[in-house]
């Protein structure tokens, strides 16, 4: 639900006539469609801060049942009382108020986008194998807050940023809502675009203006709108989209054509240039012979790739070590029952 819709509904609750008058005045502005990308820059985001202590007055969400991948209750509640292992929560709405008592372990702390957050970093450990060579740093956190924090130390000093955002495909089994479409949005993809624009603006502050590159991957659901958003956000950059094959066999979709590729936007700033390379990201490089066997593509994935209950389906294949020609197969590896094959 867009922020503007929330405010209009609140105005109607306080003064119905005022709410209707505001709607009538705002509607013509919403219906105007100037050239370019149009979307409502509302702030619907709320990040779940797992592991943070819940106190009276905290904003929380009720988690789904343990082990469930179903989408949980997306409403934000406010804690009104904490009684040992149980918590009283209520909806922070001026409409009809709802109150619940739930287990403390079934709640997760929530910060909405407009809430002030002062993120900090704490070391979780280190793996040092490179001696004096440059090291890598992994920051585990909500990406907007991490990017915002990096602007204090790395503004205009980053050479390259690679972004693999949610594709707005409708998946709901991960931290970010992968379906940013809401029925009452005037522009259907507004929430996803608002989500992306905020992060792209931070990336712009981090990248070197005289020589850097931004790479963004996407599939066919949002690539058109992403291209327009990149052009509006980085008007002085050189932008090119290329196709890259990710599944040569094709990804089957019910009632649709299968797809084997996705898209990559390369946004170049200043003197950043493309260097010649052997790969076109579409075909295998047949000009060079490799002795490396692609074991992964020979093995079924998920549970069908395990020996358990399928011993007759696992057997050795023999190749001539000099000619690399197939010479035959052996007996099923039934003697390996209970062991793992790699």
C-alpha positions in Angstrom: 0.0 0.0 0.0 1.5 3.3 -1.0 2.3 6.0 1.6 0.0 8.5 -0.2 -2.9 6.1 0.1 -2.2 5.7 3.8 -2.2 9.4 4.4 -5.5 9.9 2.4 -7.2 7.2 4.4 -6.0 8.8 7.7 -7.3 12.2 6.5 -10.7 10.6 5.7 -10.8 9.1 9.2 -10.3 12.6 10.8 -12.4 14.6 8.3 -14.2 12.7 5.5 -14.9 15.8 3.4 -11.2 16.9 3.7 -10.1 13.4 2.5 -12.4 13.5 -0.5 -11.3 17.0 -1.4 -7.6 16.0 -1.2 -8.3 12.9 -3.4 -10.1 15.1 -6.0 -7.1 17.5 -6.1 -4.4 14.9 -6.2 -6.1 12.6 -8.9 -5.3 14.9 -11.9 -1.6 14.9 -11.0 -1.5 11.2 -10.7 -3.1 10.8 -14.1 -0.6 13.0 -15.9 2.0 10.8 -17.8 5.0 12.8 -18.8 7.6 11.0 -20.9 10.0 8.7 -19.0 9.5 6.4 -16.1 6.6 7.1 -13.8 6.2 5.6 -10.3 5.2 6.6 -6.8 8.3 7.2 -4.7 6.6 5.9 -1.5 8.5 4.3 1.3 6.8 1.0 2.0 9.9 -0.9 3.1 10.3 -2.5 6.5 13.4 -4.6 7.3 13.3 -7.4 9.8 16.2 -7.1 12.3 16.5 -10.7 13.6 18.4 -11.1 16.8 17.8 -7.6 18.1 16.2 -7.3 21.6 12.5 -6.5 21.7 11.3 -3.8 24.1 8.1 -2.1 25.0 7.3 0.3 22.2 9.2 -1.8 19.6 7.8 -2.3 16.1 7.5 -6.1 15.4 6.1 -8.7 13.0 4.7 -12.1 13.9 6.8 -14.8 12.3 5.2 -17.7 10.4 5.2 -21.2 11.9 8.7 -22.8 12.3 9.8 -24.5 9.1 7.1 -22.9 7.0 8.0 -21.0 3.8 4.6 -19.4 3.6 4.5 -15.6 3.7 3.9 -14.5 7.3 1.8 -11.7 8.6 3.2 -8.5 7.0 1.5 -6.1 9.3 3.6 -4.1 11.7 2.6 -4.3 15.4 3.7 -2.2 18.4 4.7 -3.9 21.7 2.5 -2.6 24.6 3.7 -5.0 27.3 6.2 -7.8 27.9 5.3 -10.5 30.5 8.2 -13.0 30.8 7.8 -15.1 27.6 4.6 -13.6 26.3 4.1 -10.2 24.7 1.1 -8.0 24.1 1.0 -6.3 20.7 -1.4 -3.9 19.0 -1.8 -2.5 15.5 -0.6 1.2 15.3 -3.7 2.2 13.2 -6.1 5.0 13.7 -8.8 2.6 12.3 -10.1 -0.4 14.3 -7.4 -1.5 16.7 -6.5 -5.2 17.1 -4.6 -6.6 20.1 -2.9 -10.0 20.4 -0.8 -11.9 23.0 1.9 -14.0 21.4 5.1 -15.8 22.4 8.2 -13.6 22.5 10.1 -16.1 20.3 7.4 -15.7 17.6 8.3 -12.0 17.1 11.0 -10.2 15.1 12.0 -6.6 15.5 11.1 -4.4 12.5 12.4 -1.0 11.4 10.4 0.9 8.8 12.2 2.9 6.2 11.4 6.3 7.8 12.7 5.2 11.2 16.1 6.5 12.2 18.7 3.7 12.3 22.4 4.1 13.3 24.0 0.9 12.0 27.4 -0.1 13.3 29.8 -2.9 12.5 31.1 -5.6 14.8 33.7 -8.2 13.7 32.4 -11.8 13.5 35.7 -13.4 12.6 38.5 -13.5 10.0 40.1 -16.1 7.7 43.7 -15.1 6.9 45.4 -17.1 4.1 46.8 -14.5 1.9 49.6 -13.0 3.9 50.3 -9.5 2.8 48.0 -9.7 -0.2 44.9 -7.5 -0.3 42.0 -8.9 1.7 38.3 -9.2 1.2 35.6 -7.9 3.6 32.2 -9.4 3.9 29.5 -7.2 5.6 26.4 -9.1 6.7 23.5 -6.6 6.9 20.5 -5.0 5.2 22.0 -3.7 2.0 20.5 -0.2 2.1 21.9 0.4 5.6 25.3 -1.1 4.6 25.6 1.1 1.5 24.6 4.2 3.5 27.2 3.5 6.1 29.9 3.0 3.4 29.3 6.5 2.2 31.0 7.8 5.3 34.3 6.0 4.5 34.2 5.2 0.8 32.3 8.0 -1.0 33.5 8.3 -4.6 36.2 5.8 -4.1 34.7 2.5 -5.3 35.9 1.0 -8.6 33.1 -1.5 -9.3 29.7 -2.5 -7.9 27.8 -5.6 -8.8 24.1 -5.7 -7.9 21.9 -8.8 -8.2 18.5 -7.4 -7.0 15.2 -9.2 -6.4 13.7 -9.9 -9.8 10.1 -9.0 -8.7 9.1 -12.6 -9.7 6.8 -13.2 -6.7 9.0 -15.4 -4.6 8.3 -14.9 -0.9 10.7 -17.3 0.8 13.6 -14.9 1.5 14.3 -11.7 3.4 13.2 -9.2 0.8 9.7 -9.3 -0.6 10.3 -10.5 -4.2 6.9 -9.3 -5.3 6.7 -5.5 -5.0 3.4 -5.2 -6.8 0.3 -3.9 -4.9 -3.2 -3.7 -6.2 -3.8 -0.1 -5.3 -0.6 1.3 -6.9 -1.3 3.7 -9.7 1.8 2.4 -11.4 2.0 -1.4 -11.0 5.8 -1.7 -10.4 6.2 1.3 -8.1 7.4 -0.5 -5.0 10.1 -2.4 -6.8 11.3 0.8 -8.6 11.3 2.7 -5.3 13.3 -0.1 -3.7 15.9 0.0 -6.5 16.1 3.8 -6.9 17.1 4.3 -3.2 20.0 1.8 -3.5 21.1 3.0 -6.9 21.4 6.6 -5.6 23.7 5.3 -2.8 25.7 3.3 -5.3 26.2 6.6 -7.3 27.7 8.2 -4.3 30.1 5.4 -3.8 31.4 5.0 -7.3 34.4 6.9 -8.7 32.9 9.5 -11.1 36.1 9.5 -13.3 36.5 5.8 -13.7 34.2 3.1 -12.4 31.5 0.6 -13.4 28.1 -0.6 -12.1 26.8 -4.0 -13.2 23.1 -4.9 -12.5 21.6 -8.3 -13.4 17.9 -8.8 -14.1 15.5 -11.0 -16.0 12.7 -10.2 -18.5 10.1 -9.1 -15.9 11.7 -5.8 -15.0 14.5 -5.2 -17.5 12.6 -2.5 -19.5 11.8 -0.5 -16.4 15.3 -1.1 -14.9 16.8 0.3 -18.1 14.8 3.5 -17.9 15.6 3.9 -14.2 19.3 3.6 -14.9 19.1 6.2 -17.6 17.2 8.6 -15.3 19.6 8.0 -12.3 22.8 8.1 -14.3 22.2 10.5 -17.2 25.9 11.1 -17.9 26.9 7.4 -17.9 27.4 5.0 -20.8 24.8 2.2 -20.4 24.7 -1.0 -22.3 22.6 -4.2 -21.8 23.9 -7.6 -22.8 22.3 -11.1 -22.7 24.0 -13.9 -20.8 23.1 -17.6 -21.0 22.5 -19.0 -17.5 20.8 -22.3 -18.4 21.6 -23.7 -21.8 18.8 -26.3 -21.6 16.3 -23.6 -20.9 14.1 -23.0 -17.8 10.7 -24.5 -18.4 7.7 -22.4 -17.5 4.1 -23.6 -17.6 2.2 -22.0 -20.4 5.2 -19.9 -21.5 8.3 -20.2 -23.6 11.3 -21.5 -21.8 14.2 -19.1 -21.2 17.9 -19.7 -21.1 19.2 -16.2 -20.6 19.1 -13.2 -18.4 20.3 -9.6 -18.8 23.2 -7.6 -17.5 23.3 -3.8 -17.5 26.8 -2.3 -17.6 26.9 1.3 -16.5 30.3 3.0 -17.2 31.5 6.2 -15.7 34.3 8.5 -16.9 37.1 6.7 -18.5 35.9 3.1 -17.8 36.2 1.1 -21.0 35.4 -2.4 -22.2 38.5 -4.7 -22.8 38.6 -7.4 -25.4 37.9 -10.9 -24.1 37.4 -14.4 -25.4 33.8 -14.9 -24.2 30.6 -13.6 -25.7 28.6 -14.9 -22.7 26.3 -16.8 -25.2 28.3 -19.7 -26.5 30.8 -22.2 -25.2 34.4 -21.3 -26.1 35.2 -24.1 -28.6 38.6 -22.6 -29.5 40.3 -23.9 -26.4 40.3 -27.5 -25.3 39.8 -28.1 -21.6 40.6 -31.4 -19.8 38.3 -30.4 -16.9 35.3 -32.6 -16.7 32.0 -30.8 -15.9 30.9 -33.2 -13.2 28.0 -31.0 -12.0 26.1 -31.2 -15.3 26.4 -35.1 -15.2 24.8 -35.4 -11.8 21.1 -34.9 -11.0 20.4 -32.2 -8.4 18.4 -32.2 -5.2 17.3 -35.6 -3.7 17.5 -37.4 -7.1 21.2 -37.0 -7.0 21.7 -39.1 -3.9 22.5 -42.8 -3.6 19.8 -43.4 -1.0 17.3 -45.8 -2.4 18.7 -45.5 -5.9 21.8 -47.7 -5.8 21.2 -49.2 -9.2 21.3 -45.8 -10.8 24.9 -45.1 -9.7 27.6 -46.9 -11.7 31.1 -46.1 -13.0 31.8 -44.8 -16.6 35.1 -45.7 -18.1 37.1 -43.4 -20.5 40.5 -43.9 -22.1 42.9 -41.5 -20.3 44.8 -40.7 -23.6 42.0 -40.4 -26.2 39.3 -39.4 -23.7 36.9 -41.7 -25.6 34.1 -43.6 -23.7 34.9 -47.3 -23.4 32.1 -48.7 -21.2 30.3 -48.8 -17.9 30.7 -50.9 -14.8 28.3 -52.6 -12.4 25.9 -50.5 -10.2 27.6 -49.3 -7.0 25.3 -51.2 -4.6 28.1 -51.8 -2.2 28.2 -48.1 -1.5 24.9 -48.2 0.3 24.9 -45.8 3.3 27.8 -43.8 2.0 28.0 -40.6 0.0 29.3 -40.4 -3.5 31.2 -37.4 -4.8 
